[in-house]
């Protein structure tokens, strides 16, 4: 059974990658499809 620690580490990793992609899109002045909190 997958532990909660695995979900936390995987979630953090993918959310970091996702945020980096959003930042790259903002640098290219591409309007995101949805508002980013704190962005």
Secondary structure as UniProt FT lines:
FT   HELIX           4..27
FT   TURN            28..29
FT   TURN            37..38
//
